[in-house]
Amino acid sequence: MDEKILKSLDSSEKEDFQKGLKFLIEQTFVVENAYNQLIKNHTELMQTMNEIIEVLPMALWVLDTNKKITLQNNLANQQPKLLEKIDLEKTHYELEFDHKFYLIKVTSHADKLIVSATDISDEKRNERLASMGTVAAHLAHEIRNPIGSISLLSSTLFERSELKNKHIVLEIQKAISRVERIVNSTLLFTKGVHVNLNEFNLKELQDECEQAIGAYNYLANIDFTFEFLDLKINADKSLLALVLQNLLYNAIDAIEESENDDGCIKVKCEQKEDRVVIKVYDNGVSIKDKKMVFEAFKTTKLKGNGLGLSLSKQIIDAHNGVLGFDENPKCFFIELKI
């Protein structure tokens, strides 16, 4: 303030002026503190909002009027090309992209567009499996009766056949057994797996494996090695034998698809503290689509129906175990609690 004006003020006016100036300074500090608190609250709010959108089970984008991204979560960041495929004119629809299904929602708020994409691939898969399972179960029931009759007739034919023709009937019976396995696996898959736990020795599974191999048609020269532990476990023996049967058949098929003159399949057991691991090794062709290996009705084999590994996983899951796959060396493994 001009010094002349200050000198022109009497003492009371100067006192009032000083009080007013002091009040103004105090209010300035109040406003500044309020502003700083507002900035802090805004920052905390943005952090909270970012944390919220990060835990959302969907990809989320916020776009401005120019369709530029102003905010996105990590799931959206992992799918940079997904947003390009979304029709922003539609508010609610399903989109198939990169072998997955997404539920797309587009809403507007003020001058922003909020776009979300929820992965519904599992729901779609379950719907498809339920539909396919219903059809498969119906077909399995329809097939079971005539197969039973054919099996009885083949037994009669075997007894009446000359010795030189008996091997033909045996091949017919093996083919019938294969159809019966498919029917039983299909019904088990559609009805759901229920385990009946009993104590038995792991060595008993070797006989089951050898019988399964004897009932399977294959032409390759394969050397089988079994190393079962003399160990008792509490599990469903028949279902566990079915899993090993499926793994052995997959191994045989993999060898037949390979160019190996001498196939090798090895079943080995290992004990790891309170768990046992059963591994099935083979030197056949590698698995092409590892992501779909346990997917039901997915197969590239001429012999397969796409249920073996999926059903096997259901069985091991019902035992609270683990069914997995290793590449080097190639093997499937079963891990169970003793």
Phi and psi in degrees as GROMACS dihedral restraints (atoms count N, CA, C in turn):
[ dihedral_restraints ]
;  ai    aj    ak    al  type     phi  dphi    fc
    3     4     5     6     1   -59.7    20    10
    4     5     6     7     1   134.0    20    10
    6     7     8     9     1   -62.4    20    10
    7     8     9    10     1   -32.7    20    10
    9    10    11    12     1   -65.5    20    10
   10    11    12    13     1   -39.5    20    10
   12    13    14    15     1   -66.2    20    10
   13    14    15    16     1   -41.2    20    10
   15    16    17    18     1   -61.4    20    10
   16    17    18    19     1   -40.3    20    10
   18    19    20    21     1   -68.6    20    10
   19    20    21    22     1   -26.8    20    10
   21    22    23    24     1   -77.6    20    10
   22    23    24    25     1   -13.1    20    10
   24    25    26    27     1   -83.7    20    10
   25    26    27    28     1   139.8    20    10
   27    28    29    30     1   -78.7    20    10
   28    29    30    31     1   178.1    20    10
   30    31    32    33     1   -62.7    20    10
   31    32    33    34     1   -41.0    20    10
   33    34    35    36     1   -67.0    20    10
   34    35    36    37     1   -38.9    20    10
   36    37    38    39     1   -67.4    20    10
   37    38    39    40     1   -38.7    20    10
   39    40    41    42     1   -63.9    20    10
   40    41    42    43     1   -39.0    20    10
   42    43    44    45     1   -64.0    20    10
   43    44    45    46     1   -43.3    20    10
   45    46    47    48     1   -63.4    20    10
   46    47    48    49     1   -40.3    20    10
   48    49    50    51     1   -63.3    20    10
   49    50    51    52     1   -43.4    20    10
   51    52    53    54     1   -64.5    20    10
   52    53    54    55     1   -40.0    20    10
   54    55    56    57     1   -62.8    20    10
   55    56    57    58     1   -42.9    20    10
   57    58    59    60     1   -64.2    20    10
   58    59    60    61     1   -40.7    20    10
   60    61    62    63     1   -65.3    20    10
   61    62    63    64     1   -41.9    20    10
   63    64    65    66     1   -62.1    20    10
   64    65    66    67     1   -43.2    20    10
   66    67    68    69     1   -62.2    20    10
   67    68    69    70     1   -42.0    20    10
   69    70    71    72     1   -62.3    20    10
   70    71    72    73     1   -42.4    20    10
   72    73    74    75     1   -64.4    20    10
   73    74    75    76     1   -43.1    20    10
   75    76    77    78     1   -61.7    20    10
   76    77    78    79     1   -42.6    20    10
   78    79    80    81     1   -67.0    20    10
   79    80    81    82     1   -33.4    20    10
   81    82    83    84     1   -62.3    20    10
   82    83    84    85     1   -42.4    20    10
   84    85    86    87     1   -64.1    20    10
   85    86    87    88     1   -39.6    20    10
   87    88    89    90     1   -61.5    20    10
   88    89    90    91     1   -46.6    20    10
   90    91    92    93     1   -63.4    20    10
   91    92    93    94     1   -42.4    20    10
   93    94    95    96     1   -63.7    20    10
   94    95    96    97     1   -42.8    20    10
   96    97    98    99     1   -64.5    20    10
   97    98    99   100     1   -40.7    20    10
   99   100   101   102     1   -63.8    20    10
  100   101   102   103     1   -40.3    20    10
  102   103   104   105     1   -64.7    20    10
  103   104   105   106     1   -45.3    20    10
  105   106   107   108     1   -62.1    20    10
  106   107   108   109     1   -39.3    20    10
  108   109   110   111     1   -66.1    20    10
  109   110   111   112     1   -38.0    20    10
  111   112   113   114     1   -63.2    20    10
  112   113   114   115     1   -43.6    20    10
  114   115   116   117     1   -61.5    20    10
  115   116   117   118     1   -42.9    20    10
  117   118   119   120     1   -63.2    20    10
  118   119   120   121     1   -44.8    20    10
  120   121   122   123     1   -62.7    20    10
  121   122   123   124     1   -40.4    20    10
  123   124   125   126     1   -63.8    20    10
  124   125   126   127     1   -43.7    20    10
  126   127   128   129     1   -62.0    20    10
  127   128   129   130     1   -44.6    20    10
  129   130   131   132     1   -64.7    20    10
  130   131   132   133     1   -38.5    20    10
  132   133   134   135     1   -63.8    20    10
  133   134   135   136     1   -43.0    20    10
  135   136   137   138     1   -64.5    20    10
  136   137   138   139     1   -40.0    20    10
  138   139   140   141     1   -64.0    20    10
  139   140   141   142     1   -43.1    20    10
  141   142   143   144     1   -62.5    20    10
  142   143   144   145     1   -43.5    20    10
  144   145   146   147     1   -63.3    20    10
  145   146   147   148     1   -41.2    20    10
  147   148   149   150     1   -64.0    20    10
  148   149   150   151     1   -39.2    20    10
  150   151   152   153     1   -65.9    20    10
  151   152   153   154     1   -37.5    20    10
  153   154   155   156     1   -65.4    20    10
  154   155   156   157     1   -47.5    20    10
  156   157   158   159     1   -69.8    20    10
  157   158   159   160     1   -22.7    20    10
  159   160   161   162     1   -73.4    20    10
  160   161   162   163     1   -30.0    20    10
  162   163   164   165     1   -89.8    20    10
  163   164   165   166     1    -4.5    20    10
  165   166   167   168     1   -66.8    20    10
  166   167   168   169     1   137.3    20    10
  168   169   170   171     1   -81.8    20    10
  169   170   171   172     1    45.5    20    10
  171   172   173   174     1  -157.2    20    10
  172   173   174   175     1   156.2    20    10
  174   175   176   177     1   -79.2    20    10
  175   176   177   178     1   135.3    20    10
  177   178   179   180     1  -134.7    20    10
  178   179   180   181     1   131.5    20    10
  180   181   182   183     1  -126.1    20    10
  181   182   183   184     1   145.4    20    10
  183   184   185   186     1  -118.5    20    10
  184   185   186   187     1   123.0    20    10
  186   187   188   189     1  -114.2    20    10
  187   188   189   190     1   148.4    20    10
  189   190   191   192     1   -89.2    20    10
  190   191   192   193     1  -172.4    20    10
  192   193   194   195     1   -64.1    20    10
  193   194   195   196     1   -22.0    20    10
  195   196   197   198     1   -94.3    20    10
  196   197   198   199     1    13.2    20    10
  198   199   200   201     1    63.1    20    10
  199   200   201   202     1    25.3    20    10
  201   202   203   204     1   -91.7    20    10
  202   203   204   205     1   144.0    20    10
  204   205   206   207     1   -74.3    20    10
  205   206   207   208     1   123.0    20    10
  207   208   209   210     1  -105.3    20    10
  208   209   210   211     1   -19.8    20    10
  210   211   212   213     1  -159.0    20    10
  211   212   213   214     1   140.2    20    10
  213   214   215   216     1  -155.4    20    10
  214   215   216   217     1   152.5    20    10
  216   217   218   219     1   -93.8    20    10
  217   218   219   220     1   179.3    20    10
  219   220   221   222     1   -65.8    20    10
  220   221   222   223     1   -36.8    20    10
  222   223   224   225     1   -62.2    20    10
  223   224   225   226     1   -38.3    20    10
  225   226   227   228     1   -68.1    20    10
  226   227   228   229     1   -38.2    20    10
  228   229   230   231     1   -64.9    20    10
  229   230   231   232     1   -28.9    20    10
  231   232   233   234     1   -77.7    20    10
  232   233   234   235     1   -13.7    20    10
  234   235   236   237     1  -122.3    20    10
  235   236   237   238     1    65.7    20    10
  237   238   239   240     1   -63.3    20    10
  238   239   240   241     1   -27.7    20    10
  240   241   242   243     1   -90.0    20    10
  241   242   243   244     1   -11.6    20    10
  243   244   245   246     1   -65.4    20    10
  244   245   246   247     1   -42.9    20    10
  246   247   248   249     1   -59.2    20    10
  247   248   249   250     1   -34.2    20    10
  249   250   251   252     1   -63.7    20    10
  250   251   252   253     1   -27.7    20    10
  252   253   254   255     1   -87.7    20    10
  253   254   255   256     1    -9.1    20    10
  255   256   257   258     1   -83.1    20    10
  256   257   258   259     1   130.7    20    10
  258   259   260   261     1   -84.9    20    10
  259   260   261   262     1   107.7    20    10
  261   262   263   264     1   -72.9    20    10
  262   263   264   265     1    -9.0    20    10
  264   265   266   267     1   -81.6    20    10
  265   266   267   268     1   -19.0    20    10
  267   268   269   270     1   -95.7    20    10
  268   269   270   271     1   139.8    20    10
  270   271   272   273     1   -94.1    20    10
  271   272   273   274     1   -23.3    20    10
  273   274   275   276     1  -158.6    20    10
  274   275   276   277     1   111.4    20    10
  276   277   278   279     1  -164.0    20    10
  277   278   279   280     1   170.7    20    10
  279   280   281   282     1  -103.7    20    10
  280   281   282   283     1   142.4    20    10
  282   283   284   285     1  -131.7    20    10
  283   284   285   286     1   133.0    20    10
  285   286   287   288     1   -99.8    20    10
  286   287   288   289     1   125.4    20    10
  288   289   290   291     1  -150.5    20    10
  289   290   291   292     1   128.8    20    10
  291   292   293   294     1    53.5    20    10
  292   293   294   295     1    47.9    20    10
  294   295   296   297     1    66.0    20    10
  295   296   297   298     1    18.9    20    10
  297   298   299   300     1  -131.0    20    10
  298   299   300   301     1   159.7    20    10
  300   301   302   303     1  -111.4    20    10
  301   302   303   304     1   137.4    20    10
  303   304   305   306     1  -128.2    20    10
  304   305   306   307     1   140.9    20    10
  306   307   308   309     1   -93.6    20    10
  307   308   309   310     1   117.4    20    10
  309   310   311   312     1  -101.9    20    10
  310   311   312   313     1   132.5    20    10
  312   313   314   315     1  -130.3    20    10
  313   314   315   316     1   132.1    20    10
  315   316   317   318     1  -126.1    20    10
  316   317   318   319     1   120.2    20    10
  318   319   320   321     1  -128.8    20    10
  319   320   321   322     1   154.3    20    10
  321   322   323   324     1  -111.9    20    10
  322   323   324   325     1   143.6    20    10
  324   325   326   327     1  -144.4    20    10
  325   326   327   328     1   116.2    20    10
  327   328   329   330     1    56.6    20    10
  328   329   330   331     1  -122.8    20    10
  330   331   332   333     1  -103.4    20    10
  331   332   333   334     1    21.9    20    10
  333   334   335   336     1  -117.1    20    10
  334   335   336   337     1   152.4    20    10
  336   337   338   339     1  -110.2    20    10
  337   338   339   340     1   129.8    20    10
  339   340   341   342     1  -108.5    20    10
  340   341   342   343     1   118.6    20    10
  342   343   344   345     1  -117.7    20    10
  343   344   345   346     1   128.5    20    10
  345   346   347   348     1  -127.3    20    10
  346   347   348   349     1   146.3    20    10
  348   349   350   351     1  -133.6    20    10
  349   350   351   352     1   111.3    20    10
  351   352   353   354     1  -101.6    20    10
  352   353   354   355     1   127.1    20    10
  354   355   356   357     1   -72.5    20    10
  355   356   357   358     1   112.9    20    10
  357   358   359   360     1  -114.2    20    10
  358   359   360   361     1    24.6    20    10
  360   361   362   363     1   -60.1    20    10
  361   362   363   364     1   -41.8    20    10
  363   364   365   366     1   -64.3    20    10
  364   365   366   367     1   -41.5    20    10
  366   367   368   369     1   -63.0    20    10
  367   368   369   370     1   -43.4    20    10
  369   370   371   372     1   -62.9    20    10
  370   371   372   373     1   -41.8    20    10
  372   373   374   375     1   -62.9    20    10
  373   374   375   376     1   -43.5    20    10
  375   376   377   378     1   -64.5    20    10
  376   377   378   379     1   -38.8    20    10
  378   379   380   381     1   -62.5    20    10
  379   380   381   382     1   -44.2    20    10
  381   382   383   384     1   -65.6    20    10
  382   383   384   385     1   -42.8    20    10
  384   385   386   387     1   -64.7    20    10
  385   386   387   388     1   -38.2    20    10
  387   388   389   390     1   -62.9    20    10
  388   389   390   391     1   -43.1    20    10
  390   391   392   393     1   -66.5    20    10
  391   392   393   394     1   -47.6    20    10
  393   394   395   396     1   -65.5    20    10
  394   395   396   397     1   -36.5    20    10
  396   397   398   399     1   -64.1    20    10
  397   398   399   400     1   -38.9    20    10
  399   400   401   402     1   -62.8    20    10
  400   401   402   403     1   -46.2    20    10
  402   403   404   405     1   -64.5    20    10
  403   404   405   406     1   -44.8    20    10
  405   406   407   408     1   -62.3    20    10
  406   407   408   409     1   -41.3    20    10
  408   409   410   411     1   -63.6    20    10
  409   410   411   412     1   -40.9    20    10
  411   412   413   414     1   -62.9    20    10
  412   413   414   415     1   -45.9    20    10
  414   415   416   417     1   -64.0    20    10
  415   416   417   418     1   -39.7    20    10
  417   418   419   420     1   -61.0    20    10
  418   419   420   421     1   -42.5    20    10
  420   421   422   423     1   -64.1    20    10
  421   422   423   424     1   -40.0    20    10
  423   424   425   426     1   -67.5    20    10
  424   425   426   427     1   -33.4    20    10
  426   427   428   429     1   -79.9    20    10
  427   428   429   430     1   -31.7    20    10
  429   430   431   432     1   -58.5    20    10
  430   431   432   433     1   -44.5    20    10
  432   433   434   435     1   -63.6    20    10
  433   434   435   436     1   -52.9    20    10
  435   436   437   438     1   -63.9    20    10
  436   437   438   439     1   -32.4    20    10
  438   439   440   441     1   -65.0    20    10
  439   440   441   442     1   -37.5    20    10
  441   442   443   444     1   -61.5    20    10
  442   443   444   445     1   -41.8    20    10
  444   445   446   447     1   -66.3    20    10
  445   446   447   448     1   -43.2    20    10
  447   448   449   450     1   -62.7    20    10
  448   449   450   451     1   -39.0    20    10
  450   451   452   453     1   -62.6    20    10
  451   452   453   454     1   -43.4    20    10
  453   454   455   456     1   -64.1    20    10
  454   455   456   457     1   -42.9    20    10
  456   457   458   459     1   -65.3    20    10
  457   458   459   460     1   -35.7    20    10
  459   460   461   462     1   -67.4    20    10
  460   461   462   463     1   -34.9    20    10
  462   463   464   465     1   -64.6    20    10
  463   464   465   466     1   -42.2    20    10
  465   466   467   468     1   -63.9    20    10
  466   467   468   469     1   -42.3    20    10
  468   469   470   471     1   -63.0    20    10
  469   470   471   472     1   -38.2    20    10
  471   472   473   474     1   -62.5    20    10
  472   473   474   475     1   -41.8    20    10
  474   475   476   477     1   -66.6    20    10
  475   476   477   478     1   -33.2    20    10
  477   478   479   480     1   -92.5    20    10
  478   479   480   481     1   -10.2    20    10
  480   481   482   483     1   -77.9    20    10
  481   482   483   484     1   152.4    20    10
  483   484   485   486     1   -70.2    20    10
  484   485   486   487     1   158.1    20    10
  486   487   488   489     1   -56.9    20    10
  487   488   489   490     1   -39.0    20    10
  489   490   491   492     1   -69.0    20    10
  490   491   492   493     1   -17.9    20    10
  492   493   494   495     1  -104.0    20    10
  493   494   495   496     1    -5.3    20    10
  495   496   497   498     1   -64.0    20    10
  496   497   498   499     1   -31.6    20    10
  498   499   500   501     1   -64.6    20    10
  499   500   501   502     1   -29.1    20    10
  501   502   503   504     1   -67.0    20    10
  502   503   504   505     1   -44.0    20    10
  504   505   506   507     1   -64.7    20    10
  505   506   507   508     1   -37.3    20    10
  507   508   509   510     1   -61.6    20    10
  508   509   510   511     1   -38.7    20    10
  510   511   512   513     1   -65.7    20    10
  511   512   513   514     1   -37.7    20    10
  513   514   515   516     1   -62.5    20    10
  514   515   516   517     1   -43.8    20    10
  516   517   518   519     1   -65.2    20    10
  517   518   519   520     1   -35.4    20    10
  519   520   521   522     1   -64.8    20    10
  520   521   522   523     1   -40.3    20    10
  522   523   524   525     1   -65.5    20    10
  523   524   525   526     1   -38.9    20    10
  525   526   527   528     1   -63.4    20    10
  526   527   528   529     1   -42.2    20    10
  528   529   530   531     1   -60.5    20    10
  529   530   531   532     1   -38.5    20    10
  531   532   533   534     1   -64.4    20    10
  532   533   534   535     1   -43.0    20    10
  534   535   536   537     1   -63.1    20    10
  535   536   537   538     1   -41.6    20    10
  537   538   539   540     1   -62.6    20    10
  538   539   540   541     1   -38.5    20    10
  540   541   542   543     1   -62.9    20    10
  541   542   543   544     1   -42.3    20    10
  543   544   545   546     1   -63.8    20    10
  544   545   546   547     1   -43.7    20    10
  546   547   548   549     1   -62.1    20    10
  547   548   549   550     1   -48.3    20    10
  549   550   551   552     1   -64.5    20    10
  550   551   552   553     1   -40.2    20    10
  552   553   554   555     1   -64.6    20    10
  553   554   555   556     1   -40.3    20    10
  555   556   557   558     1   -63.5    20    10
  556   557   558   559     1   -45.6    20    10
  558   559   560   561     1   -65.4    20    10
  559   560   561   562     1   -39.9    20    10
  561   562   563   564     1   -64.8    20    10
  562   563   564   565     1   -40.3    20    10
  564   565   566   567     1   -65.2    20    10
  565   566   567   568     1   -43.5    20    10
  567   568   569   570     1   -75.8    20    10
  568   569   570   571     1   -32.3    20    10
  570   571   572   573     1   -80.5    20    10
  571   572   573   574     1   -23.8    20    10
  573   574   575   576     1    99.0    20    10
  574   575   576   577     1   149.5    20    10
  576   577   578   579     1   -90.8    20    10
  577   578   579   580     1   129.5    20    10
  579   580   581   582     1  -128.1    20    10
  580   581   582   583     1   116.8    20    10
  582   583   584   585     1   -87.2    20    10
  583   584   585   586     1   147.1    20    10
  585   586   587   588     1  -118.6    20    10
  586   587   588   589     1    98.1    20    10
  588   589   590   591     1   -78.8    20    10
  589   590   591   592     1   129.8    20    10
  591   592   593   594     1  -146.2    20    10
  592   593   594   595     1   152.4    20    10
  594   595   596   597     1   -81.2    20    10
  595   596   597   598     1   133.7    20    10
  597   598   599   600     1  -153.8    20    10
  598   599   600   601     1   165.7    20    10
  600   601   602   603     1   -89.1    20    10
  601   602   603   604     1   135.6    20    10
  603   604   605   606     1   -57.5    20    10
  604   605   606   607     1   -31.2    20    10
  606   607   608   609     1   -60.1    20    10
  607   608   609   610     1   -23.7    20    10
  609   610   611   612     1   -64.9    20    10
  610   611   612   613     1   -22.7    20    10
  612   613   614   615     1   -72.0    20    10
  613   614   615   616     1   -19.7    20    10
  615   616   617   618     1   -64.2    20    10
  616   617   618   619     1   -43.0    20    10
  618   619   620   621     1   -60.0    20    10
  619   620   621   622     1   -41.2    20    10
  621   622   623   624     1   -61.8    20    10
  622   623   624   625     1   -41.9    20    10
  624   625   626   627     1   -65.0    20    10
  625   626   627   628     1   -44.1    20    10
  627   628   629   630     1   -65.3    20    10
  628   629   630   631     1   -38.5    20    10
  630   631   632   633     1   -65.6    20    10
  631   632   633   634     1   -40.4    20    10
  633   634   635   636     1   -63.3    20    10
  634   635   636   637     1   -41.7    20    10
  636   637   638   639     1   -64.4    20    10
  637   638   639   640     1   -40.6    20    10
  639   640   641   642     1   -64.6    20    10
  640   641   642   643     1   -24.9    20    10
  642   643   644   645     1   -92.4    20    10
  643   644   645   646     1     4.3    20    10
  645   646   647   648     1  -108.1    20    10
  646   647   648   649     1   139.3    20    10
  648   649   650   651     1   -86.7    20    10
  649   650   651   652     1   120.9    20    10
  651   652   653   654     1  -157.5    20    10
  652   653   654   655     1   154.9    20    10
  654   655   656   657     1  -110.7    20    10
  655   656   657   658     1   -17.8    20    10
  657   658   659   660     1   -66.6    20    10
  658   659   660   661     1   152.3    20    10
  660   661   662   663     1   -85.2    20    10
  661   662   663   664     1   108.7    20    10
  663   664   665   666     1  -126.5    20    10
  664   665   666   667     1   132.9    20    10
  666   667   668   669     1   -99.5    20    10
  667   668   669   670     1   122.1    20    10
  669   670   671   672     1  -103.2    20    10
  670   671   672   673     1   134.5    20    10
  672   673   674   675     1  -127.8    20    10
  673   674   675   676     1   131.1    20    10
  675   676   677   678     1  -121.2    20    10
  676   677   678   679     1   129.0    20    10
  678   679   680   681     1  -130.1    20    10
  679   680   681   682     1    75.1    20    10
  681   682   683   684     1   -88.4    20    10
  682   683   684   685     1   139.7    20    10
  684   685   686   687     1   -77.0    20    10
  685   686   687   688     1   149.3    20    10
  687   688   689   690     1   -83.3    20    10
  688   689   690   691     1    79.4    20    10
  690   691   692   693     1  -143.8    20    10
  691   692   693   694     1   135.6    20    10
  693   694   695   696     1   -92.1    20    10
  694   695   696   697     1   135.7    20    10
  696   697   698   699     1  -132.1    20    10
  697   698   699   700     1   162.6    20    10
  699   700   701   702     1  -107.4    20    10
  700   701   702   703     1   102.7    20    10
  702   703   704   705     1  -157.2    20    10
  703   704   705   706     1   177.1    20    10
  705   706   707   708     1   -89.6    20    10
  706   707   708   709     1   104.3    20    10
  708   709   710   711     1   -60.5    20    10
  709   710   711   712     1   -46.2    20    10
  711   712   713   714     1   -64.9    20    10
  712   713   714   715     1   -39.7    20    10
  714   715   716   717     1   -72.0    20    10
  715   716   717   718     1   -37.3    20    10
  717   718   719   720     1   -66.1    20    10
  718   719   720   721     1   -37.2    20    10
  720   721   722   723     1   -64.1    20    10
  721   722   723   724     1   -36.3    20    10
  723   724   725   726     1   -64.7    20    10
  724   725   726   727     1   -39.9    20    10
  726   727   728   729     1   -62.6    20    10
  727   728   729   730     1   -47.6    20    10
  729   730   731   732     1   -62.9    20    10
  730   731   732   733     1   -37.1    20    10
  732   733   734   735     1   -59.5    20    10
  733   734   735   736     1   -46.9    20    10
  735   736   737   738     1   -62.3    20    10
  736   737   738   739     1   -41.4    20    10
  738   739   740   741     1   -67.1    20    10
  739   740   741   742     1   -38.9    20    10
  741   742   743   744     1   -65.9    20    10
  742   743   744   745     1   -42.8    20    10
  744   745   746   747     1   -64.8    20    10
  745   746   747   748     1   -38.3    20    10
  747   748   749   750     1   -63.9    20    10
  748   749   750   751     1   -39.5    20    10
  750   751   752   753     1   -65.5    20    10
  751   752   753   754     1   -42.7    20    10
  753   754   755   756     1   -61.2    20    10
  754   755   756   757     1   -47.1    20    10
  756   757   758   759     1   -61.7    20    10
  757   758   759   760     1   -38.5    20    10
  759   760   761   762     1   -64.4    20    10
  760   761   762   763     1   -37.8    20    10
  762   763   764   765     1   -69.6    20    10
  763   764   765   766     1   -40.6    20    10
  765   766   767   768     1   -65.9    20    10
  766   767   768   769     1   -28.0    20    10
  768   769   770   771     1   -81.7    20    10
  769   770   771   772     1   -13.3    20    10
  771   772   773   774     1   -88.8    20    10
  772   773   774   775     1   179.0    20    10
  774   775   776   777     1  -102.9    20    10
  775   776   777   778     1    14.8    20    10
  777   778   779   780     1   -72.2    20    10
  778   779   780   781     1   128.7    20    10
  780   781   782   783     1   -75.2    20    10
  781   782   783   784     1   -31.6    20    10
  783   784   785   786     1  -122.5    20    10
  784   785   786   787     1   108.1    20    10
  786   787   788   789     1   -83.1    20    10
  787   788   789   790     1   155.4    20    10
  789   790   791   792     1  -142.1    20    10
  790   791   792   793     1   123.8    20    10
  792   793   794   795     1  -126.5    20    10
  793   794   795   796     1   129.9    20    10
  795   796   797   798     1  -129.8    20    10
  796   797   798   799     1   129.3    20    10
  798   799   800   801     1  -109.5    20    10
  799   800   801   802     1   119.6    20    10
  801   802   803   804     1  -129.9    20    10
  802   803   804   805     1   138.3    20    10
  804   805   806   807     1  -110.3    20    10
  805   806   807   808     1   142.0    20    10
  807   808   809   810     1  -136.1    20    10
  808   809   810   811     1   141.5    20    10
  810   811   812   813     1  -102.1    20    10
  811   812   813   814     1   128.6    20    10
  813   814   815   816     1  -125.7    20    10
  814   815   816   817     1    95.7    20    10
  816   817   818   819     1    55.7    20    10
  817   818   819   820     1  -114.4    20    10
  819   820   821   822     1   -96.6    20    10
  820   821   822   823     1    18.9    20    10
  822   823   824   825     1  -131.6    20    10
  823   824   825   826     1   154.4    20    10
  825   826   827   828     1  -119.8    20    10
  826   827   828   829     1   139.7    20    10
  828   829   830   831     1  -118.8    20    10
  829   830   831   832     1   124.2    20    10
  831   832   833   834     1  -108.8    20    10
  832   833   834   835     1   121.3    20    10
  834   835   836   837     1  -114.7    20    10
  835   836   837   838     1   137.8    20    10
  837   838   839   840     1  -117.5    20    10
  838   839   840   841     1   107.0    20    10
  840   841   842   843     1   -95.8    20    10
  841   842   843   844     1   149.1    20    10
  843   844   845   846     1  -151.5    20    10
  844   845   846   847     1   158.4    20    10
  846   847   848   849     1  -108.6    20    10
  847   848   849   850     1    33.0    20    10
  849   850   851   852     1   -86.1    20    10
  850   851   852   853     1  -168.2    20    10
  852   853   854   855     1   -65.3    20    10
  853   854   855   856     1   151.2    20    10
  855   856   857   858     1   -77.0    20    10
  856   857   858   859     1   162.8    20    10
  858   859   860   861     1   -82.0    20    10
  859   860   861   862     1   127.9    20    10
  861   862   863   864     1   -76.7    20    10
  862   863   864   865     1   -55.3    20    10
  864   865   866   867     1  -104.7    20    10
  865   866   867   868     1    90.8    20    10
  867   868   869   870     1   -71.2    20    10
  868   869   870   871     1   -24.6    20    10
  870   871   872   873     1   -69.1    20    10
  871   872   873   874     1   -28.2    20    10
  873   874   875   876     1  -102.9    20    10
  874   875   876   877     1    11.3    20    10
  876   877   878   879     1   -61.0    20    10
  877   878   879   880     1   -33.2    20    10
  879   880   881   882     1  -104.9    20    10
  880   881   882   883     1    15.2    20    10
  882   883   884   885     1   -80.5    20    10
  883   884   885   886     1   132.5    20    10
  885   886   887   888     1   -68.6    20    10
  886   887   888   889     1   144.0    20    10
  888   889   890   891     1    63.5    20    10
  889   890   891   892     1    20.2    20    10
  891   892   893   894     1  -112.1    20    10
  892   893   894   895     1   116.8    20    10
  894   895   896   897     1  -154.7    20    10
  895   896   897   898     1   150.0    20    10
  897   898   899   900     1  -112.7    20    10
  898   899   900   901     1     3.8    20    10
  900   901   902   903     1   -93.0    20    10
  901   902   903   904     1   146.1    20    10
  903   904   905   906     1   -69.2    20    10
  904   905   906   907     1   -31.7    20    10
  906   907   908   909     1   -83.9    20    10
  907   908   909   910     1   -19.1    20    10
  909   910   911   912     1   -85.2    20    10
  910   911   912   913     1   156.5    20    10
  912   913   914   915     1  -113.7    20    10
  913   914   915   916     1     1.8    20    10
  915   916   917   918     1    80.1    20    10
  916   917   918   919     1    13.3    20    10
  918   919   920   921     1  -111.2    20    10
  919   920   921   922     1   -21.0    20    10
  921   922   923   924     1   -54.6    20    10
  922   923   924   925     1   -55.6    20    10
  924   925   926   927     1   -72.7    20    10
  925   926   927   928     1   -35.7    20    10
  927   928   929   930     1   -64.6    20    10
  928   929   930   931     1   -44.5    20    10
  930   931   932   933     1   -65.3    20    10
  931   932   933   934     1   -39.9    20    10
  933   934   935   936     1   -59.8    20    10
  934   935   936   937     1   -41.3    20    10
  936   937   938   939     1   -65.2    20    10
  937   938   939   940     1   -39.9    20    10
  939   940   941   942     1   -59.0    20    10
  940   941   942   943     1   -42.9    20    10
  942   943   944   945     1   -65.0    20    10
  943   944   945   946     1   -46.2    20    10
  945   946   947   948     1   -68.2    20    10
  946   947   948   949     1   -37.6    20    10
  948   949   950   951     1   -60.3    20    10
  949   950   951   952     1   -39.2    20    10
  951   952   953   954     1   -65.9    20    10
  952   953   954   955     1   -21.3    20    10
  954   955   956   957     1   -90.2    20    10
  955   956   957   958     1     5.0    20    10
  957   958   959   960     1    58.7    20    10
  958   959   960   961     1    34.0    20    10
  960   961   962   963     1  -109.0    20    10
  961   962   963   964     1  -167.9    20    10
  963   964   965   966     1  -130.2    20    10
  964   965   966   967     1   130.6    20    10
  966   967   968   969     1  -114.8    20    10
  967   968   969   970     1   120.3    20    10
  969   970   971   972     1  -139.1    20    10
  970   971   972   973     1  -177.5    20    10
  972   973   974   975     1  -138.6    20    10
  973   974   975   976     1   132.8    20    10
  975   976   977   978     1  -116.7    20    10
  976   977   978   979     1   149.1    20    10
  978   979   980   981     1   -97.9    20    10
  979   980   981   982     1   -31.3    20    10
  981   982   983   984     1  -132.8    20    10
  982   983   984   985     1    98.5    20    10
  984   985   986   987     1   -76.9    20    10
  985   986   987   988     1   160.4    20    10
  987   988   989   990     1   -66.3    20    10
  988   989   990   991     1   125.0    20    10
  990   991   992   993     1  -165.4    20    10
  991   992   993   994     1   152.6    20    10
  993   994   995   996     1   -99.7    20    10
  994   995   996   997     1   145.3    20    10
  996   997   998   999     1  -132.7    20    10
  997   998   999  1000     1   146.1    20    10
  999  1000  1001  1002     1  -115.9    20    10
 1000  1001  1002  1003     1   127.4    20    10
 1002  1003  1004  1005     1  -119.1    20    10
 1003  1004  1005  1006     1   121.3    20    10
 1005  1006  1007  1008     1  -130.8    20    10
 1006  1007  1008  1009     1   151.3    20    10
 1008  1009  1010  1011     1   -78.9    20    10
 1009  1010  1011  1012     1   138.3    20    10
